[in-house]
Amino acid sequence: MTLAAEQQTIRQQVLVLYLASSALDSVVVGWSTYDGTGLTSPTTGDSDEPPYETGLDALKDGWRLFQAAQLLPPQPGHEYDVSFLKHEFFFEKLVQV
C-alpha cells in the first residue's frame, strides 16, 4: 500500500433539507449543507436554487437519510402559529479524501 493510500480517510458531508410536508417526495423549501472534507465552504444564502427538488431526489443521488423530523401535532389554539420549519430531514454522504 502506498503512503497516499494509507493517508486517505473518510469524511462526512451533511445535507439538511426542509420539505413542504413530511413526505420525502414533497418540495424543498429550505436547505443547508456542510462539508466535512473541507473541499467546499457553503454558507447560508449562497444559492437561490435548492440542491434538489425533493428529498427523494437526494436519495436517488446517493445521499443517505439518517434523521427525519418527529411529527408532532400542533397544540389546540396554535394551529396557525408561525415558527421553525417542521419537516427537517438530515442526509449524509461519506466521501474519501
Secondary structure as GFF3:
##gff-version 3
##sequence-region A 1 97
A	DSSP	alpha_helix	3	7	.	.	.	ID=ss1
A	DSSP	beta_strand	10	19	.	.	.	ID=ss2
A	DSSP	beta_strand	28	35	.	.	.	ID=ss3
A	DSSP	alpha_helix	55	60	.	.	.	ID=ss4
A	DSSP	beta_strand	64	68	.	.	.	ID=ss5
A	DSSP	beta_strand	88	96	.	.	.	ID=ss6
###
